[in-house]
Amino acid sequence: MTVDTEFIPATSEAKPEHSPIDVSSKAFWAQTSEQRDERFARLRAEDPVSWQRPVEDAVAPDPNDPGYWAVTRHADIVKVSRDAKSFISGQGVLFDLLPPEFLEMSQSFLAMDAPRHDHLRKLVSSAFTPKRIQRIDEQIKVAAREVVDSFAADPSGEIEFVERCAEPLPVRLFCDMFGVPEEVRAQTAKSAGDVVSWADPERLGDRSPAEVTLEACQILHGIAGELTAERRKNPADDLFTSLVQAEVDGERLTDHDIGAFFTLLSVAGTDTTKHTSAFTVKAMTEFPDQRDWLRADFDGRIKTALEEFVRFASPVMTFRRTAVVETELAGRKIIPGDKVVLFYPSGNRDEDVFDEPERFDLSRDPNPHVGFGGGGLHFCLGNQLAKGALRALFSELLTRVPDFQAGEPDLLGTNFMRGVKRLPFTFTPEK
């Protein structure tokens, strides 16, 4: 089935009153994760698919926005994620409606539907050859070792974890994979962070969310454009060359396709891993028995543990779909044009699916979290790369500075990414 992804306006059909259990205000998103979890639990119990007023921190606020359906139960999140015929992504995955050209610039096939999504994803996937994957695996191990080398013997036994460890590793991996020159790596990392930080006052400064996001996307497309042109002339052993040369049924990726994928992966491949590692060292500090359990048989237990890293952190908090057919969800009538927002942290704390969901349990099995998008068409393409980076990093940390302690995090202010800006981290220096 081919889905028409042209703009579908919300109908004027009467909606219920906006839910008194609010998840749209700046005040709500300024709360701690634990405080937000309490409200999500109320919604799961009382109003699992609730009609909410428009979110306050939108990239491009719309005075005519009627609101959206907030989906908070695990089962409903999975249902929507896997029903791409009823709930499309072609109008974007953020709370607000953004111009199609901006969506393709910033979200690549994340904001596409079949058949275009399938075609583009197939082309991109063809660049990840077995040889390329093997090369990336080697890069991950080397990068993790060298990042930990940079501070493990620091006589102070104290660092700011995000700056010294959580951010450098995925940024280096991403840049190594794509062959990004050293002189633009810092700019690449900053722009990737800006793409998802439109609601954070510290990142915004005196600029509007739209200005910050658009400028970041333009910078990333500019970097991608220069590298694409260079690799067409002079192929190298990097992912840019593989993307330039990727071909399926006689078709190749356009320069714009490559730029959009570079922009998408600059966020998905850096920020999500960065925040997951930060939340994980914090969780291991609060649940030291789990750190001990993993250290006792790291190789045998890390596969199961990685799933709990992702569930517990839930770095991506919300994605939107748009209804294109009339359907029912948790007893609610959903009509074409309705925005349906999936709340992943809520699904990952659903008591009907997870025993003691508030507990960091590295032996949790099965662990059907929705941390990589709930399955379906848009299941995270880079999930194995993210797991590889986390595996390599924690192998180094738990071997070389195993007694680490993480302090209180300074959190990113946004309704999209559960992020850590700064995190105190102490340890016994390596001899």
ChimeraX attribute file (.defattr): number of C-alpha atoms within 10 A of each C-alpha:
attribute: neighborCount
match mode: 1-to-1
recipient: residues
	/A:1	7
	/A:2	9
	/A:3	17
	/A:4	13
	/A:5	17
	/A:6	9
	/A:7	13
	/A:8	14
	/A:9	11
	/A:10	19
	/A:11	12
	/A:12	8
	/A:13	6
	/A:14	6
	/A:15	12
	/A:16	9
	/A:17	10
	/A:18	16
	/A:19	16
	/A:20	10
	/A:21	15
	/A:22	18
	/A:23	23
	/A:24	20
	/A:25	14
	/A:26	15
	/A:27	10
	/A:28	15
	/A:29	21
	/A:30	16
	/A:31	13
	/A:32	10
	/A:33	14
	/A:34	10
	/A:35	12
	/A:36	16
	/A:37	17
	/A:38	11
	/A:39	16
	/A:40	27
	/A:41	19
	/A:42	13
	/A:43	22
	/A:44	21
	/A:45	13
	/A:46	11
	/A:47	20
	/A:48	22
	/A:49	26
	/A:50	25
	/A:51	24
	/A:52	21
	/A:53	20
	/A:54	22
	/A:55	19
	/A:56	16
	/A:57	21
	/A:58	19
	/A:59	23
	/A:60	15
	/A:61	17
	/A:62	12
	/A:63	7
	/A:64	8
	/A:65	14
	/A:66	17
	/A:67	20
	/A:68	25
	/A:69	25
	/A:70	27
	/A:71	29
	/A:72	28
	/A:73	29
	/A:74	27
	/A:75	17
	/A:76	18
	/A:77	24
	/A:78	20
	/A:79	15
	/A:80	25
	/A:81	25
	/A:82	18
	/A:83	13
	/A:84	21
	/A:85	16
	/A:86	19
	/A:87	26
	/A:88	27
	/A:89	24
	/A:90	25
	/A:91	24
	/A:92	26
	/A:93	25
	/A:94	20
	/A:95	26
	/A:96	20
	/A:97	20
	/A:98	17
	/A:99	11
	/A:100	16
	/A:101	8
	/A:102	15
	/A:103	21
	/A:104	23
	/A:105	24
	/A:106	27
	/A:107	21
	/A:108	24
	/A:109	26
	/A:110	21
	/A:111	23
	/A:112	26
	/A:113	23
	/A:114	20
	/A:115	11
	/A:116	14
	/A:117	19
	/A:118	15
	/A:119	15
	/A:120	21
	/A:121	18
	/A:122	14
	/A:123	21
	/A:124	23
	/A:125	14
	/A:126	16
	/A:127	20
	/A:128	16
	/A:129	13
	/A:130	10
	/A:131	10
	/A:132	16
	/A:133	15
	/A:134	12
	/A:135	14
	/A:136	22
	/A:137	17
	/A:138	11
	/A:139	17
	/A:140	26
	/A:141	18
	/A:142	13
	/A:143	21
	/A:144	25
	/A:145	16
	/A:146	13
	/A:147	19
	/A:148	19
	/A:149	14
	/A:150	11
	/A:151	19
	/A:152	22
	/A:153	16
	/A:154	15
	/A:155	12
	/A:156	12
	/A:157	16
	/A:158	18
	/A:159	18
	/A:160	16
	/A:161	25
	/A:162	21
	/A:163	14
	/A:164	15
	/A:165	20
	/A:166	27
	/A:167	22
	/A:168	20
	/A:169	26
	/A:170	28
	/A:171	24
	/A:172	23
	/A:173	23
	/A:174	27
	/A:175	22
	/A:176	19
	/A:177	19
	/A:178	21
	/A:179	19
	/A:180	19
	/A:181	12
	/A:182	11
	/A:183	8
	/A:184	12
	/A:185	18
	/A:186	15
	/A:187	15
	/A:188	23
	/A:189	22
	/A:190	15
	/A:191	24
	/A:192	27
	/A:193	19
	/A:194	22
	/A:195	22
	/A:196	24
	/A:197	24
	/A:198	25
	/A:199	24
	/A:200	18
	/A:201	15
	/A:202	12
	/A:203	18
	/A:204	17
	/A:205	10
	/A:206	9
	/A:207	11
	/A:208	14
	/A:209	24
	/A:210	17
	/A:211	13
	/A:212	22
	/A:213	22
	/A:214	18
	/A:215	14
	/A:216	23
	/A:217	24
	/A:218	16
	/A:219	17
	/A:220	27
	/A:221	23
	/A:222	13
	/A:223	20
	/A:224	24
	/A:225	17
	/A:226	12
	/A:227	20
	/A:228	22
	/A:229	14
	/A:230	14
	/A:231	21
	/A:232	13
	/A:233	10
	/A:234	10
	/A:235	15
	/A:236	14
	/A:237	13
	/A:238	18
	/A:239	22
	/A:240	26
	/A:241	21
	/A:242	20
	/A:243	25
	/A:244	20
	/A:245	16
	/A:246	20
	/A:247	16
	/A:248	13
	/A:249	6
	/A:250	6
	/A:251	11
	/A:252	16
	/A:253	17
	/A:254	12
	/A:255	17
	/A:256	16
	/A:257	20
	/A:258	21
	/A:259	28
	/A:260	24
	/A:261	24
	/A:262	27
	/A:263	29
	/A:264	22
	/A:265	19
	/A:266	24
	/A:267	23
	/A:268	21
	/A:269	22
	/A:270	24
	/A:271	25
	/A:272	22
	/A:273	25
	/A:274	28
	/A:275	25
	/A:276	25
	/A:277	26
	/A:278	24
	/A:279	24
	/A:280	22
	/A:281	23
	/A:282	22
	/A:283	21
	/A:284	20
	/A:285	17
	/A:286	16
	/A:287	14
	/A:288	14
	/A:289	14
	/A:290	18
	/A:291	22
	/A:292	15
	/A:293	15
	/A:294	20
	/A:295	18
	/A:296	11
	/A:297	10
	/A:298	18
	/A:299	11
	/A:300	11
	/A:301	15
	/A:302	21
	/A:303	15
	/A:304	17
	/A:305	24
	/A:306	20
	/A:307	21
	/A:308	25
	/A:309	24
	/A:310	26
	/A:311	24
	/A:312	24
	/A:313	26
	/A:314	28
	/A:315	25
	/A:316	25
	/A:317	21
	/A:318	22
	/A:319	18
	/A:320	27
	/A:321	26
	/A:322	31
	/A:323	23
	/A:324	22
	/A:325	15
	/A:326	13
	/A:327	14
	/A:328	10
	/A:329	14
	/A:330	14
	/A:331	10
	/A:332	15
	/A:333	12
	/A:334	22
	/A:335	18
	/A:336	17
	/A:337	20
	/A:338	23
	/A:339	30
	/A:340	26
	/A:341	24
	/A:342	29
	/A:343	24
	/A:344	28
	/A:345	27
	/A:346	26
	/A:347	31
	/A:348	26
	/A:349	26
	/A:350	24
	/A:351	17
	/A:352	12
	/A:353	17
	/A:354	19
	/A:355	12
	/A:356	11
	/A:357	16
	/A:358	14
	/A:359	15
	/A:360	22
	/A:361	22
	/A:362	23
	/A:363	18
	/A:364	16
	/A:365	12
	/A:366	10
	/A:367	16
	/A:368	18
	/A:369	25
	/A:370	25
	/A:371	25
	/A:372	18
	/A:373	21
	/A:374	24
	/A:375	19
	/A:376	14
	/A:377	19
	/A:378	21
	/A:379	16
	/A:380	16
	/A:381	14
	/A:382	14
	/A:383	14
	/A:384	11
	/A:385	19
	/A:386	22
	/A:387	18
	/A:388	17
	/A:389	25
	/A:390	25
	/A:391	21
	/A:392	17
	/A:393	23
	/A:394	23
	/A:395	20
	/A:396	19
	/A:397	18
	/A:398	16
	/A:399	12
	/A:400	19
	/A:401	20
	/A:402	17
	/A:403	17
	/A:404	19
	/A:405	19
	/A:406	23
	/A:407	16
	/A:408	11
	/A:409	18
	/A:410	12
	/A:411	19
	/A:412	23
	/A:413	23
	/A:414	20
	/A:415	27
	/A:416	22
	/A:417	20
	/A:418	23
	/A:419	27
	/A:420	23
	/A:421	18
	/A:422	18
	/A:423	22
	/A:424	16
	/A:425	21
	/A:426	18
	/A:427	21
	/A:428	18
	/A:429	17
	/A:430	15
	/A:431	8
